[in-house]
Amino acid sequence: MPMNSKIRFSKKRAWSHDLPISFLMQQGVENPGVLSLAAGLVDQNSLPVELTKKSFDHLFSNPKTARAALQYGTTAGSLSLRSLLLSHVSNLEEKSARELGMTVDNIIVTTGSQQYLSLLGEVLLDPGDICLVAAPTYFVFLGVLQGLGARIVSIETDEFGMRMDSLESTLGILESQGQLEKVKMIYLVSDYENPSGISLSQDRRGQVVEIAQSWSKQQKIFILEDLAYRELCYDGPVVPSIRSFDSTGETVILTQTFSKSFSPGLRVGFGVAPKEVCAAICDKKGNDDFGSTNMSQQVLATALRENFYYEHVKHLREVYREKRNYMLEAADTYFSNIPGVRWVHPNGGLYVWMTLPNNIETGFASPLFQKAIHEDKVMYVPGELCYATDQKLDFDKQPPIQKNHMRLTFGVQNHEGIQEGMKRLAKAVKSFI
Amino acid sequence: MPMNSKIRFSKKRAWSHDLPISFLMQQGVENPGVLSLAAGLVDQNSLPVELTKKSFDHLFSNPKTARAALQYGTTAGSLSLRSLLLSHVSNLEEKSARELGMTVDNIIVTTGSQQYLSLLGEVLLDPGDICLVAAPTYFVFLGVLQGLGARIVSIETDEFGMRMDSLESTLGILESQGQLEKVKMIYLVSDYENPSGISLSQDRRGQVVEIAQSWSKQQKIFILEDLAYRELCYDGPVVPSIRSFDSTGETVILTQTFSKSFSPGLRVGFGVAPKEVCAAICDKKGNDDFGSTNMSQQVLATALRENFYYEHVKHLREVYREKRNYMLEAADTYFSNIPGVRWVHPNGGLYVWMTLPNNIETGFASPLFQKAIHEDKVMYVPGELCYATDQKLDFDKQPPIQKNHMRLTFGVQNHEGIQEGMKRLAKAVKSFI
């Protein structure tokens, strides 16, 4: 018997090796005393224990609805939930479903919005296809793109989000290099971007739809609008989604989740796309899992129908607004006297994006990260994870990977944890000034 | 603005078009009066409403465990659930985890076992790689393989399951054609195969491990053992799994689900694999969804810990044994006087595999299927869906696609539905004799 036969994995297996998220989680496990300003968990104490119980009891008080929740659902997700989602999106947009060009058939329920992002990538992207992203952007999605063998081209951002002039000039350069036909989508976290906390300005929301449409010369260039943080708005203007500027709904694919606004443990997210895209996603999802957990879909549908959900979101905005303020105050207290340190004041979401002087690197291997985690016992997400620069593209416009940022979250820690974490982090940073 | 730009999907999108499962479900929707002996749903009345409620109440009676269930879990799944799964498998095997060479680190929790099958395919199979399967076998897995662009080579079966002589001769032919290095796995539903109801004999379980090992000349050839129906045993011998014949656990990857034995609405399945394979699956799953629904994992863990689960399985065996008997009696009543019709008596699972005379085809386009669905208002799964024959392989040994079988299930219908369904089906069949 040959004993030395090796496992030969698929080629794409290598593309999802060494994900930064795994490294981060491992650091948390290996350093239990570390205070995490990195973990993307939500606030523990405001998790909707009572409202979930009320929803569950409501559902299980009737054997018929209880059995329906315990039986197989459908691949696209519960029809009653999808009807509620249609109203939900319609309310958020302050437009009728008809005006938005949406029906329940445009909606697919997934295991968090993460699965929607992944499925859309699977059906659209071949290895070598290009996705345009903001620099910085949601680093877990960069991992998804890498796992599919896609190429990631970064676009400059400023305080109003992705720059439209940079987007157009990049598309122009890609066209001149004969690569425009590889561009399949533009990914945008339009509200309170993870990690920067910045929202795309209203002007640019309309412009980006026009740009995507006018550059869809051979094949469709979609906008993938990730609205994970949409409902966590604390102050500042609430602007209409990019999707609302796309009257036919043929250009913008929207995705949202209930992980941030209700409970990540239910794993319910969804997306809205043209029907042809929905059919492709459903076929892939049919092979992958036949449909996401039916019981949590039914629990969430009950929470939406009985208004428990909306009650909770209102409460949650208060909780997170206070935590956001607390982190910003702690930043003032501990960082305002460190020269060259600045940070973004986010109007929503869960993150504070902090910039250090250019010469202080924040990456996993940096002296700062190592000191922070091992000596000062505090952890953050290195900003460089949120930049991807396509090495194959040789032109000026692509922004360089910036190595002097930190993504800090006020999501998981309580007030004391935020205070103590910021204090420890300032101590670590100061030692490198 | 160019208005005619087309959506260009990924190449692999085309591989999961026109799945038979979608067609079947569509038939159900379009023909609401049809009695389905096709749908893979489980028995509606025995769904564990009270036990799920007890588990949920138990979990939510303590704010700490309730919050943990509502928070993010980990990609591999809840550690407490995985510990319970280790004991669960160990009890079923009547061997200690140590004897089986299993730890919690070998276990990954997925959205049903379907997601495990799909993830394993993703990390092992490149387009053109080969998976060996029984003829007939679980048709939804054939869809997964096609979706990955894999090639499917069928192996003959008899009343003891996959024939080992055919397996060896096929491997020999593949080697002589220079294609052995493409073979990545052998897929086996060892207990009460879907669709045939046949179990792999104990002798062959040991043999197939030896065969896989001895033919792993260049790369590892895994056995993927799908034990979805393992706990639904009604009579006949309960034989040890193929995995139990693999003392190092390096060759056999096992997967099970709680969809059949408890509730498909919870969508909890799992798999046991070597650690290197687990790492690959976790990386892919991290990109796909970060982990399956945490709340249903915690509900199921409670049901296992409090023995509610085992209580339920005991009850379920009685329910399904009776329904199995009912369908076999109805087959006797309505089909025994039709010449050339025969069927398998299954000792477990959910299916009765019925064979018609050679000249009566059962496919979607066949006169029988059309008459059954439109006139007699009864639906079955055409047996030919459960056969895949690789067109690129040109040799005698590959069994032909058989077109005269039907997969009938006693899972979803009650006694009256089974009786009436079998009566209608016999009427349809008789008209073609």
Chai-1 contact restraints between the chains, C-beta under 6 A:
chainA,res_idxA,chainB,res_idxB,connection_type,confidence,min_distance_angstrom,max_distance_angstrom,comment,restraint_id
A,M1,B,Q213,contact,1.0,0.0,6.0,A-B,restraint_1
A,M1,B,S214,contact,1.0,0.0,6.0,A-B,restraint_2
A,P2,B,S216,contact,1.0,0.0,6.0,A-B,restraint_3
A,P2,B,K217,contact,1.0,0.0,6.0,A-B,restraint_4
A,S5,B,S216,contact,1.0,0.0,6.0,A-B,restraint_5
A,S5,B,Q219,contact,1.0,0.0,6.0,A-B,restraint_6
A,S5,B,K220,contact,1.0,0.0,6.0,A-B,restraint_7
A,I7,B,K220,contact,1.0,0.0,6.0,A-B,restraint_8
A,I7,B,E276,contact,1.0,0.0,6.0,A-B,restraint_9
A,R8,B,Q219,contact,1.0,0.0,6.0,A-B,restraint_10
A,F9,B,V123,contact,1.0,0.0,6.0,A-B,restraint_11
A,F9,B,A280,contact,1.0,0.0,6.0,A-B,restraint_12
A,S10,B,V123,contact,1.0,0.0,6.0,A-B,restraint_13
A,S10,B,L124,contact,1.0,0.0,6.0,A-B,restraint_14
A,S10,B,L125,contact,1.0,0.0,6.0,A-B,restraint_15
A,S10,B,D126,contact,1.0,0.0,6.0,A-B,restraint_16
A,K11,B,D126,contact,1.0,0.0,6.0,A-B,restraint_17
A,R13,B,V123,contact,1.0,0.0,6.0,A-B,restraint_18
A,R13,B,A280,contact,1.0,0.0,6.0,A-B,restraint_19
A,S16,B,D283,contact,1.0,0.0,6.0,A-B,restraint_20
A,S16,B,K284,contact,1.0,0.0,6.0,A-B,restraint_21
A,S16,B,N287,contact,1.0,0.0,6.0,A-B,restraint_22
A,L19,B,G286,contact,1.0,0.0,6.0,A-B,restraint_23
A,L41,B,Y72,contact,1.0,0.0,6.0,A-B,restraint_24
A,Q44,B,R67,contact,1.0,0.0,6.0,A-B,restraint_25
A,L47,B,R67,contact,1.0,0.0,6.0,A-B,restraint_26
A,L47,B,L70,contact,1.0,0.0,6.0,A-B,restraint_27
A,V49,B,P63,contact,1.0,0.0,6.0,A-B,restraint_28
A,V49,B,A66,contact,1.0,0.0,6.0,A-B,restraint_29
A,K53,B,F60,contact,1.0,0.0,6.0,A-B,restraint_30
A,F56,B,F56,contact,1.0,0.0,6.0,A-B,restraint_31
A,F60,B,K53,contact,1.0,0.0,6.0,A-B,restraint_32
A,P63,B,V49,contact,1.0,0.0,6.0,A-B,restraint_33
A,A66,B,V49,contact,1.0,0.0,6.0,A-B,restraint_34
A,R67,B,Q44,contact,1.0,0.0,6.0,A-B,restraint_35
A,R67,B,L47,contact,1.0,0.0,6.0,A-B,restraint_36
A,A69,B,G265,contact,1.0,0.0,6.0,A-B,restraint_37
A,L70,B,L47,contact,1.0,0.0,6.0,A-B,restraint_38
A,L70,B,S263,contact,1.0,0.0,6.0,A-B,restraint_39
A,L70,B,G265,contact,1.0,0.0,6.0,A-B,restraint_40
A,Q71,B,G265,contact,1.0,0.0,6.0,A-B,restraint_41
A,Y72,B,L41,contact,1.0,0.0,6.0,A-B,restraint_42
A,Y72,B,P264,contact,1.0,0.0,6.0,A-B,restraint_43
A,T111,B,D289,contact,1.0,0.0,6.0,A-B,restraint_44
A,G112,B,D289,contact,1.0,0.0,6.0,A-B,restraint_45
A,Q114,B,D289,contact,1.0,0.0,6.0,A-B,restraint_46
A,Q114,B,F290,contact,1.0,0.0,6.0,A-B,restraint_47
A,Q115,B,D288,contact,1.0,0.0,6.0,A-B,restraint_48
A,Q115,B,D289,contact,1.0,0.0,6.0,A-B,restraint_49
A,S118,B,N287,contact,1.0,0.0,6.0,A-B,restraint_50
A,S118,B,D288,contact,1.0,0.0,6.0,A-B,restraint_51
A,V123,B,F9,contact,1.0,0.0,6.0,A-B,restraint_52
A,V123,B,S10,contact,1.0,0.0,6.0,A-B,restraint_53
A,V123,B,R13,contact,1.0,0.0,6.0,A-B,restraint_54
A,L124,B,S10,contact,1.0,0.0,6.0,A-B,restraint_55
A,L125,B,S10,contact,1.0,0.0,6.0,A-B,restraint_56
A,D126,B,S10,contact,1.0,0.0,6.0,A-B,restraint_57
A,D126,B,K11,contact,1.0,0.0,6.0,A-B,restraint_58
A,G143,B,N287,contact,1.0,0.0,6.0,A-B,restraint_59
A,V144,B,N287,contact,1.0,0.0,6.0,A-B,restraint_60
A,G147,B,N287,contact,1.0,0.0,6.0,A-B,restraint_61
A,Q213,B,M1,contact,1.0,0.0,6.0,A-B,restraint_62
A,S214,B,M1,contact,1.0,0.0,6.0,A-B,restraint_63
A,S216,B,P2,contact,1.0,0.0,6.0,A-B,restraint_64
A,S216,B,S5,contact,1.0,0.0,6.0,A-B,restraint_65
A,K217,B,P2,contact,1.0,0.0,6.0,A-B,restraint_66
A,Q219,B,S5,contact,1.0,0.0,6.0,A-B,restraint_67
A,Q219,B,K6,contact,1.0,0.0,6.0,A-B,restraint_68
A,Q219,B,R8,contact,1.0,0.0,6.0,A-B,restraint_69
A,K220,B,S5,contact,1.0,0.0,6.0,A-B,restraint_70
A,K220,B,I7,contact,1.0,0.0,6.0,A-B,restraint_71
A,S263,B,L70,contact,1.0,0.0,6.0,A-B,restraint_72
A,P264,B,Y72,contact,1.0,0.0,6.0,A-B,restraint_73
A,G265,B,A69,contact,1.0,0.0,6.0,A-B,restraint_74
A,G265,B,L70,contact,1.0,0.0,6.0,A-B,restraint_75
A,G265,B,Q71,contact,1.0,0.0,6.0,A-B,restraint_76
A,G265,B,N294,contact,1.0,0.0,6.0,A-B,restraint_77
A,G265,B,M295,contact,1.0,0.0,6.0,A-B,restraint_78
A,L266,B,M295,contact,1.0,0.0,6.0,A-B,restraint_79
A,R267,B,T293,contact,1.0,0.0,6.0,A-B,restraint_80
A,E276,B,I7,contact,1.0,0.0,6.0,A-B,restraint_81
A,A280,B,F9,contact,1.0,0.0,6.0,A-B,restraint_82
A,A280,B,R13,contact,1.0,0.0,6.0,A-B,restraint_83
A,D283,B,S16,contact,1.0,0.0,6.0,A-B,restraint_84
A,K284,B,S16,contact,1.0,0.0,6.0,A-B,restraint_85
A,G286,B,L19,contact,1.0,0.0,6.0,A-B,restraint_86
A,N287,B,S16,contact,1.0,0.0,6.0,A-B,restraint_87
A,N287,B,S118,contact,1.0,0.0,6.0,A-B,restraint_88
A,N287,B,G143,contact,1.0,0.0,6.0,A-B,restraint_89
A,N287,B,V144,contact,1.0,0.0,6.0,A-B,restraint_90
A,N287,B,G147,contact,1.0,0.0,6.0,A-B,restraint_91
A,D288,B,S118,contact,1.0,0.0,6.0,A-B,restraint_92
A,D289,B,T111,contact,1.0,0.0,6.0,A-B,restraint_93
A,D289,B,G112,contact,1.0,0.0,6.0,A-B,restraint_94
A,D289,B,Q114,contact,1.0,0.0,6.0,A-B,restraint_95
A,D289,B,Q115,contact,1.0,0.0,6.0,A-B,restraint_96
A,F290,B,Q114,contact,1.0,0.0,6.0,A-B,restraint_97
A,T293,B,R267,contact,1.0,0.0,6.0,A-B,restraint_98
A,T293,B,T293,contact,1.0,0.0,6.0,A-B,restraint_99
A,T293,B,S296,contact,1.0,0.0,6.0,A-B,restraint_100
A,N294,B,G265,contact,1.0,0.0,6.0,A-B,restraint_101
A,M295,B,G265,contact,1.0,0.0,6.0,A-B,restraint_102
A,M295,B,L266,contact,1.0,0.0,6.0,A-B,restraint_103
A,M295,B,S296,contact,1.0,0.0,6.0,A-B,restraint_104
A,S296,B,T293,contact,1.0,0.0,6.0,A-B,restraint_105
A,S296,B,M295,contact,1.0,0.0,6.0,A-B,restraint_106
